[in-house]
Amino acid sequence: MSKNNDQLNDLIELFLSIKNREEMKDFLLGILTPKELEEIPTRLSIVKMLKSGTPQHEIASELGVGIATVTRGSAELKRGRFKTV
C-alpha cells in the first residue's frame, strides 16, 4: 500500500471518528485553507444540482465556476460516486 493511500485511510478514519458538527467545523477550519473552505461546499452544490437535473451551463453560471469543474462532477456521477448526496 502506498503512503498516500495510508494517509487517505487515516483521513477517512478521522472523519468517521468526528462525532458532532462543532468538532467537524473545528477540524475543517484547521486543516483547510480559506479557498478550500469555499471550493468544497461549491463542489457539493454542483453535485446536488447535477442530481436534480440542472443543466451544466446553468450550474456553472449560477455558481460562478468553470464548465470543466461541473463536467468533472458529472463524470464522477456517471462513475457511480455521490450515492449518499
WOMOPE-V363287 format. One record per residue. N is the residue number from 1. RES is the residue in three letters. PHI is phi in degrees with one decimal (none if undefined). Layout:
BEGIN
n->N res->RES phi->PHI
n->N res->RES phi->PHI
END
This chain:
BEGIN
n->1 res->MET phi->none
n->2 res->SER phi->-79.7
n->3 res->LYS phi->-60.2
n->4 res->ASN phi->-61.8
n->5 res->ASN phi->-66.1
n->6 res->ASP phi->-61.3
n->7 res->GLN phi->-66.2
n->8 res->LEU phi->-63.0
n->9 res->ASN phi->-62.6
n->10 res->ASP phi->-62.3
n->11 res->LEU phi->-63.2
n->12 res->ILE phi->-59.9
n->13 res->GLU phi->-60.9
n->14 res->LEU phi->-64.5
n->15 res->PHE phi->-57.0
n->16 res->LEU phi->-67.1
n->17 res->SER phi->-85.7
n->18 res->ILE phi->-72.3
n->19 res->LYS phi->-98.3
n->20 res->ASN phi->-150.6
n->21 res->ARG phi->-59.9
n->22 res->GLU phi->-62.9
n->23 res->GLU phi->-62.2
n->24 res->MET phi->-65.0
n->25 res->LYS phi->-60.9
n->26 res->ASP phi->-59.3
n->27 res->PHE phi->-62.9
n->28 res->LEU phi->-64.6
n->29 res->LEU phi->-63.1
n->30 res->GLY phi->-80.4
n->31 res->ILE phi->-99.2
n->32 res->LEU phi->-101.9
n->33 res->THR phi->-76.6
n->34 res->PRO phi->-55.9
n->35 res->LYS phi->-64.4
n->36 res->GLU phi->-63.5
n->37 res->LEU phi->-65.5
n->38 res->GLU phi->-83.7
n->39 res->GLU phi->-70.1
n->40 res->ILE phi->-65.3
n->41 res->PRO phi->-61.6
n->42 res->THR phi->-64.7
n->43 res->ARG phi->-64.2
n->44 res->LEU phi->-63.9
n->45 res->SER phi->-61.2
n->46 res->ILE phi->-58.3
n->47 res->VAL phi->-60.8
n->48 res->LYS phi->-60.3
n->49 res->MET phi->-67.2
n->50 res->LEU phi->-61.2
n->51 res->LYS phi->-66.0
n->52 res->SER phi->-85.6
n->53 res->GLY phi->94.5
n->54 res->THR phi->-67.9
n->55 res->PRO phi->-61.0
n->56 res->GLN phi->-57.9
n->57 res->HIS phi->-64.7
n->58 res->GLU phi->-66.1
n->59 res->ILE phi->-61.4
n->60 res->ALA phi->-58.0
n->61 res->SER phi->-66.8
n->62 res->GLU phi->-64.7
n->63 res->LEU phi->-94.2
n->64 res->GLY phi->69.3
n->65 res->VAL phi->-119.1
n->66 res->GLY phi->-74.8
n->67 res->ILE phi->-60.7
n->68 res->ALA phi->-63.0
n->69 res->THR phi->-65.8
n->70 res->VAL phi->-68.2
n->71 res->THR phi->-62.1
n->72 res->ARG phi->-62.5
n->73 res->GLY phi->-60.5
n->74 res->SER phi->-63.6
n->75 res->ALA phi->-63.4
n->76 res->GLU phi->-67.2
n->77 res->LEU phi->-60.8
n->78 res->LYS phi->-65.3
n->79 res->ARG phi->-80.3
n->80 res->GLY phi->93.3
n->81 res->ARG phi->-81.1
n->82 res->PHE phi->66.8
n->83 res->LYS phi->-62.3
n->84 res->THR phi->-89.2
n->85 res->VAL phi->-86.3
END
